Every structure is written in C-alpha cells, then in structure tokens.
Amino acid sequence: MSIDGGELIAGRYRLTARLGRGGMGTVWRAHDELLGRDVAVKEVDLPDGLPEQERLRYRERTLREARSAAKVKHPGVIVPHDVIEQDDRPWIVMELVDGDSLAGHLAGRGPLTPGETARIALALLEALGAAHAMGVLHRDVKPANVLVENGPERRVVLTDFGIAQLHGSSTLTTEGEFVGSPEYAAPERVEGRRAGPESDLWSLGVLMTAVLAGKSLFHRTSMSAVLHAVMYEEPVLPPEAEPLAPVIRGLLRRDPTDRLSPARAQGLLRDYLATGRMDAPGGASRPADVPAAATPAAPADAGPTVPTTTPAPTTPAPTTERRPRRRALIALTAAAVAATGTAAVVAFTSGAEPDVSAHTPRTTPDRVASGLPALPGPRSPSGSAARPGRLPADFARAEDPAGFSLAVPRGWRRSAEGDRVFYYSAAKTFRLGIRPQQDPGPGGALGVMQRQIDKAPAAYPGYRDGTLTETVHHGHPAVLWEFRWKGFGEGERHTLDMSWIENGRMYDLWVSSPVADEAEGRRYFETTEKSFQPR
C-alpha cells in the first residue's frame, strides 16, 4: 500500500503529490529538503506476502533501473539521483520532468501531428543511440515511458529503465517469463530469440503509429491475439501515419537486420521537419487511402479469409514448420497471463496512465502469403456495368464473410481492416472498400456523409470538386459522394462513395482510382454497387 502524500522518505524527500501509477509502482513529486529542489520519487509496490527470493529480485531490478539510466549521459534520458529503502521497499529518486507522458497526452488531448511525432521520434532515436552506445537496451519503449517537458523547448525524455538489459548482466527473469509490453515488443523478443538494439527501433515504430492514430497497431482483445499479431501479422499503417510512413515501415521490418538504420531514420525525419516531405527509402509503396465517409477504423481481431465462388488454386502451407512457433505462442501467452495475474514481473511504468494500449485494438489485413485465395486473373474487360444476374467477364462474385456478396474484379485481393473490408487491385492502384455499420439514426446516411464532407479538407490533402447527390440503391434512398484529392504522395485520385440503409444497417461502399483512370474506376464502382447484396 502506498503511503500518504506529505510523508518524509529517508529523512530527506517529502512527498507532495502523486504524479502517476503504473503496473509496478507509484511515481511521486517530492521536495528534496537537503538540496532544496523538487524531484520525482518512484515507490516500488511489493505484493503482500511476497517470498524473500522474489523480494530480492524486485530490489535488484530497482537497482538495475538506476544503474542502467545512470550509465547513459544524454538529455533525452532520465537522470537518477538516488536509490533508497524505506518501509521494506525500494525507492528511486530521479530527475523531475515537468510535463506529461505521451500516454497521458493521448488520453487527454488525442493524437499528435506528424510534425510533432517526427520531432519526438528524432529525439528518441538520439536517446536510444546514446543508450545503445553504452550497451543498454531499453526493451520497453512505449508512450507511457516517454515524457515531454513543458516549456518552449519541449524536451523529450525516455524514462523507465526498469527492464533494461546491460550487456554482461543477467536478465533477472525466470524461464518462460516475458518482460515488457507485448504490443510494443519486437517479434524476435516475443519469440524468445536474441534481441539487439534493433528491437528498440521496432518499438519506436509502433510508438510512432500509436501517437499519430491514438491506437496501438498490435492491441487486441486478448493476450494470445496480441502475441499472434506481433509474431505473424504484417503491420498495416493507419492513414494518419502516411506522412511518416517511409520511416515507420522501415522500423517495422520483421527481419531485425533489414530494419532502417538509426542514421537513415534520423535523416528522413530531419528532411520531413525541414520540407514537410519524406521520400520512401528503396521505393517503398504507399498504403491505401482513407476510406471515404468513415472515421478511422474501429479495430478488431483479425477475421477469416475470404471464400469466393472461383478462387485461385492455392498450395496449403506445410503444418510442420509452424507447429514449433505455435507452441511458443501458447507458452508465451501462458507466461504473459501469469505475469499479468500477479502484477509482479512485467514492466516498470513511470508515466501517468492510462497507456495508449487502453484504447481499442487494430486489425491487420488478411495476408496473401498465408494462403488467402485470390479471385482468378483478369480477362478482357466487357466495358459494361453489371445487370442483375449477369456480371462482366472480368468480374466474379465474392461471398464475403462480413455478411454480404458483391462482384469484384478478378485477381483483386481481399483485406479485412478493422470494421472495413477492402479489395485491392495489383499495387493497390484501384481500391474497393465496404463498411457495414449500425443504422446511424436521425439524419441517416445523408447526415453521416454531410459530416464527413465537413472534415474532408483536413482528411484528404488537396480535396476538391466534391459533390453530394441523393440517389437510390436497389429501391433504398442513398447518397453518392464524389470528389478528387491529391493522394498520399502517389498522384491525384478520384473517389466515388455511396451510403444507404438496408435491413436496419448502413452500408458504405466506395471505389478510389487514379484520376487518369477515372473512367475505369467509375465502371468498377457501378458494377460493384449494382451487384451488392447483404446476407
């Protein structure tokens, strides 16, 4: 149990206010009565009845946090002042940063701009570089462990080195124990492989997407789903991350040896801060644009792959290769759940909670590489839109597991992204999106569209030529939104987006295409819209 504010610790540090509480303790604002300065004091919580051996491990971990941070001399790393014991528990006295954690900012004020995110990422790369140069791996880079100081300079400070690892020191973990925050941990750490400085870079990439979108890429509704996502699913960036996508994608490469180097990442971030633009290293492709007439995806756990009436032949992947990793996933899940249940062995957190992981999860697309069937390859276009009971030769009907069927151009690939379903052409030149949702109530589909149009200039760079037309879809009142915009660095795009209410649900269906291929995009839209059938 934490002691009340106003108490004097070690005859010197008077607690004045509680700054925040994490999984392993409470952080207090305190006044150093000897030196006449304000400091931060972390009180480490020890569960009642903890065996002596575990109590010693806690104490050693506290000492290691102070030692790890003390080794790194950098303005972007928290400065420890003292380690003391009182009431049979350890305390860390450290520099007081007058500001908020990124997790606190997200909870109270929402996501950051790309410019502020780039500035913070650049500062964290410098701080991590200083730590790595001293042989210190942080191993828990996440929004709750990054503080931004108030004032004109807005200094960025990396804190909470409680689970950092020093070269040559023991890990202070028992067999099967995972330390850190799985949503931000690199795949090699989750899988129990050797992890070097590159693992901190992966965590930074996840952090960047979290502060841009307000949601963690790998948050799911269960620990097993989190671990599965980190180990097996390809990251899909939210639209808000697009301005910094080249750096984020580079940091989130699954192979640690292939990740973007700190120097290259710093160069790209500096270029962005200077020019507002960022070139993709190695010609990295851009993701799909934001679905029209919709807010950012409300994430969910990954759904099933799409069955189609005419799937391309697929070769089943051998099961023997994945069994060991599946067993590892089960073991890690059990260890993580056990650690969470005892609240004793996973990460120190110093910043004010809630962490960004308290938000809803995000789903990643179905992966073609994992055996997702594709619609058969394209045939000669017919040049005509669909009529009931008949499809153009280059279309096939897809029975989608999200509860509808529609005609989709052959060869396009399905991707489930949150509460939306996409079908993509090669290189995502053309994009078909569908979002089923609850009836919005008063105002209906028209009201939803009008609200989205109000936000369009901010959501779609270079938004222009927007028109809203009331129409009909299969006898149901509908509204059609058509507009053009600049795209995310990939050239001008044209979007057709229709919304309607049917059987108590609202459906939003859109097709996005390059402006140069607007006629083809319109044909795709007309065919899919006419063929759409809810189930």
N, C-alpha and C positions, 0 to 999 in steps of 0.2 A: 504494500500500500504506500502510495506517495505521501510524503509529509506535507503539511500545510505551508503556503507561502509565508514569508516573514521569518522562517527558521534560519538559524545560522549554521552553516556547514563548515566543519573543520576549524571553527573559531574565526572564520575569515570571510566566507562568502554568504551574504544574506540574500535569500531567495525573495524576489519582489513580484514576479508574475510568471505564470505558466505560458510558454510560447507554443508548445505543441506536444502531441503524444504520438508515438509510433508503436510498432509491434514489440519493441524491446525496452522501451523506457519513455521517460518524460524529459522534455527539454525546458529548462527554466531560464528566465532572465534573472541575473543576480548582480549584486554590487560587491566588489572586492574592497572590503573596508581597510585592508592594509595598504593597497596602492591607489585607492580612490578611483576606481574605474569600473565600468559595467562589463560584465562577461556573460557568456552562456554556460550553463551547467547541465550536463546530461546525467540524470539519475537512472541507473540501470535497474529495471524491475527484475527481481528474482522470485519465481513462483514459491509459494509456501511449501514447506516440506521437501525442498529440493535436496537430493543426496549430496554429500560433501564433494564427491567427484565432479558432479555437474556444476556445483557452485564454483569450484576451482576453474572449470572450463569457461564459465561466464567471466570470471575475473581475468583470466588470461586473454580472452577475446577483447575485453575492455582495454587492457594494456596494449594489445596489438593495434587497436584502433588509434590510440595516441601515438604509438611508435611509427605506424605507417604514415600518418599525416605529418608527423614531425620530420620524417626523412625528406619530405618534399618542400622545397622552398620556392613558393610561387604565389603571387597574389590571388590566383584563382583557386587555391586550395586552403581549406580551413586551417587555422593555426591553433594547435593545442597548447594550453598553458600548464596544466597540472593534472595529475590523477591521484585521487584520494579515496579513502574508505571511511564510511560512517554508517552506523546502524547496520553493520554487517553486509553492506552492499557497496559496489564501486560507483564512483562518480568521475566524470571527465569535465574539467574546466577548460573552456576554449574561447576563442575569439567570438565576440558578439557581432553578428552581421545584422544591421538594422534594415530588414527587408522581409520579403516573403519568398517562400519556395515556389517553384513552378507549379507544383501540385496545388498549392493554395491559390495561386493566380488563376489556374484553370477552373477551380471550384467556384471562385468568387467573381471572376471577371471574364472567363471564357478564353478561347484560343488566342494565340499570338499571331501577329502579322508575319509574312515571310521575311521582311527585313529584320525584325526583332529576333526571329528564330535564327536567321543566318548569323546575327551578331553573337547570340548566345552559343550557338554551335561552334563558332570560331574560338570563342573564349574557352569552351570546354575542351576543344582539341588541344589548345595550348596547355591547359591544366593537366590533361591526361598525358600529353607528351612529357611534361616535367615529371609526373609520377612514374611513367614507364621508364624514363631515363634512370630513375633511382631503383628500378626493379620492383616497383609497386603496381600491382593490378588492382583496380578498384572493385570490379566484379558486381557492382550494384548501381550502375548509372541509370537513374530514373528521375522523373520530375520531382519527387519528394526529397531527393538528395541534392538538388541544385537550388541555391539561394540567389536572389537578385537584390542587391543592395539599393536602398532608396538613395536619392541624390542625383546630381547631374551626370555622373559617370556611369551609374547603373552597373557597378561591378558584379560580375558573375562568379560565384564561389561554389566549388564542388565540396560537399561535406559527406559525413558518414562513411568513414573508412573501417567500419566495424567488421566487415567480412573481407577486407582487402587481403591480398596474399603477397608476402615478401618472398623473393627468391631465397631458397635455402631454409625456409621455415616450414613447420608442419601446418596442415590445413585446419587443424582443430575441429575436424568433423568426424563423425562415426561413419561406418560403412553404410552406403545407401542414402546418406543424408545429402540433401541439396540445399545450398545456402544461396540467398539472393532472391530476386523477384522473377519467377519463370517467364512472365510476359515480356520482360526486357532482356532475358538471358539469351546468349548466342546458342545456336544449335549444338556446337561442339561441347558447350558446358552442360546443356541439358542431357546430351547423350553420354556424358562422362568421359569424353576424350580430352586430350591435352588442350588447354586453352591458354593463349598468349595475349599480348596487347590487342590483337585484332578482335578479341571477344568484347572488349570495352567499346570498340568502334561500332560493332553491331548494335550494342545497347544505345549508343548515341543516335544511330539511325532510327531506331524505334522511338526514342525520346523525341526526335525532331518531328516525326509524323504525329505523335501524341499532342504536342503543344500546338501544332498547326490545325489539327482537326478536332482537338478536345477529347479524343478517344484513342486508346491503345490499339495498335494493329492486331495484337495477339490476345486480347482479352476475350474470354469465352465464359460460358455459364458453368463450367466445371473445370477442376484442375486437370483431369485427363484430356479434356478438349484443348486446354491451353498448351499442354505439352505436345499433343499431336500437331497442333498448328505450328508450333515453333520447329518441330522436327521434320515435318513433311510438307507443309503447305507453302506455296510461293507467296511472298508478300504482295499484296495489291494496294497500291498507294491511294489514299483518298484524294479527291480533286483538289483539296486545299493544299496538298503537298506538291502540286505540279511545278510551281516556280523553282523549287529547290530539288526537284526530282533527280537530276543527274548525281548530286552528292548522295542523296538518300539511297538511291538504287545501288550506288557503288559501295556504300557501307553495309547494305543488306544482302550482299552476295553470299551464298550459302557456303562456298569454299573460303575458309579464312585467308588462304594465300592469294585469293583473287580479289579481296576487298580493296577498295580505294585506299591509297596510302594517305596518311595524315597530311603530308605536304601537298598532295594533289587536291585533297578536300579543302584545305585552307586556301589554296589558290582560287578554286572555283567560288568559294564563299566570298573572298575578297573582291573578285570580279563582279559578283552579284551586288554586293554593297556599293560598289563604285558605279555600276552601269545599269543595275536593275535587270540584267540578263545573265543567263548561265548557259554555256554551251555544254552539251552532253558529251562526256568523255567516251571515245570509241564509238560514237554514233548511236548511243542508247536511244531506244524508241520511246515515244511518249505514250501514256495510257489513254484510255477512253475519256471523252469529255464528260462533264457533269450531266446526268440525265436531266432532261428538261422538266419543268413544272414539278420539281421534287426537291425536298431538303436533303442534306447528306444522309447516306444510307443508315438506317437503324439496323445495326449489325445483328447477326445471329450465327449460330453454329453452322458449319458447312453442311449443305444439303446433298441429296443424292445426285448422281449423274443423270443426264437426260436420256430417256429412251426415245427413239424415233422410229417411224414406220419403215425407214430404209437406211439403217445405219451402215457406215463403212465397216468392213471387216476389221476386227482388232485382235491382236495376239495377246492372250492372257499373260500377265507377268508371272514369272515363277514365284511360288509362295515361299520356297525355302529361303530365299535371300532376305525376306522381310521378317521372318519369324524371330530372329535374334533381336532385332530392333523393336519388334512388338513387345517382346518380353521385357526389354529395357524400359519401354514406355510404361508398362504395368508396374514395374518395380519403382520407377521414379514417381509415378502417381501415388503409390502407397507411401513412399518416403515423404513426399510433399504433404500429403494429407495428415500423416502422423505428426510432422513438424508443425503444421498449422494448428492441429488439435492441442498440442502442448504449448504453443506460442513461445517456444523457448529457443529453437535452434536456427531459425531462419534469420532474416536480415535485421540489423540495427536500422532504425529510421530516425533521423534527427529533425526533419522538417515537419511543419504542421500538416496534418492530414485533413481531408481525405486525399489520397493519391488519385491520379488520373485513372487508375485501374478500377475505381469505384463506378466508372461510367459503364454504359452498355458495351457489349463486345462487337467486334467487327468480323465479318465473314470474308474469306478469301475465295477466289473463283475456283470452279471445278477445273482440274488440271488435265489438259490433253495428254500429257505424258503418263498419267496414271490410268489410261485406258478409257477416257471419255470418248464415246462414239461421236463421229462427225457425220453430218449429212453428206451423201455422196457428192462427188465433184461436179462442177458446173457443166451444164450443157449449153446449147445455143439459146440465147435469150429469145423469148417469144415477142417481146415488145408490147405485151398487153397485160393489163391488170387482171386479177383473178375474178372469176364469176363463181357463184355458189355451185359446188360440186365439181369444179374444174380448176386446175392450177396450171400456171405456165410451166413449160417443160423444165425450166431451171429452178423450180421450187419443189419442196417436199413438205408434207405436213408433219409437224413435230407435236407429239403428245407430251406436253411439259409437265413434270411432277409438281409444279407450283399451282396446278389446278386449272389449266387452260390448254387449248391447242391452237395452232396457227400455222400458216405457210411460211417457211423460212427458205431463203436461197440455199441451194445445195452447196455443201462444202463449208458453210459457216459453222462456227464453234460456239457452244453454249457456255456461259459463265454465270454462276449464281453469286451475286454480290449484295449481301445484306438482304433487304426486302425487295430487291430488284433482280430481274433476270435479263441478261444480255445475250445477244447472238452477234458474233463478230465475223466480218469477212477477213480474208488474208490481210495481215499487217494492220488490222482494225481500221481500214480505210472507210468502210461503211459500218455503222453501229445501230443495231436494233435493240431497243430497250422496252421492257414491260414492268410495270409496278402495280400489282394488285394491292388494295388497301381498304380500310373500312370506309363506309359512307361518311363523308365529312360533315354531314348535317346541313344546317342552314347555309345557303349560298351555293351549295353543291359544287360540281366540277368547275363551273364558271367562277365562283368565288375563289377556289384554290388557284386557278390559272391567273386571275387578276392579281392575287397576292404575289405570285411568282414573277409576274411581269414587273411589278414594283421593284423587285430585288434584282431583276435581270442585268441592269448596267453594272452592278457590283459583282454578280456571279459569272457573267460572260464578258470577257475582255472584248472591247470593240463592238458591243451589241448594237445592232441597227436593223431597220426595216421590219420591226416587229408588228404583226397584225394578229388580231384575235377575232375569230369568226364563229358564230353559233351555227351548228350543223346537226346532223343526225347520224347515229351509228346503229344499224340494224333496228331502226324504229325507236331508239332511245335518244333523248336530247344529248347533244355532245358539244364540245367546244374545241376548235382547232387553233393552235398557236403556231405561227410560222415566223422564223427570224433568221438572221445571219449574224455571225460574230467572227472574231479573229482566230479562234482556236488557241490552244496552249503551245504556241511556237511551231505549229505544224501547218499553217496556212488557213485561209478563211474557210468557214464551214457553214452549212445550211442545215437547219433543223425543222422538221415537221413533228408536231406533238399534239395528240388528240387525247382528251379525257372524257369519260362518260360514266354513268352509274347504271349498273345492271345487276339484278338479283340481290340488291342490298349491299353491293360492293362498288367501289370506284376503281376503274381501270385507267391507267395512264400508259399510252403506247407512243413511242417516238422513233424516228429514224434520223440519224445525223450522217451527213455526207460532205465531201469537199464541194465547195461552190462550183468548181469546174465540172463536177459530176452530178450537178443538182437534178437533172432530168432523170438519171438512173436512180438516184436516191428517192425521188418522188414515186417512181414506179415500184420500188421496194416497199415504200410506205403504203401505197394504195393497195397492193396485193396483200400485205400482212394485215392491214386494218380490215379489209373486207372478209378475210378468211378467219379472223379471230373468233374463237368460241370458248366461253367459260364452261367449266365442267362442275 
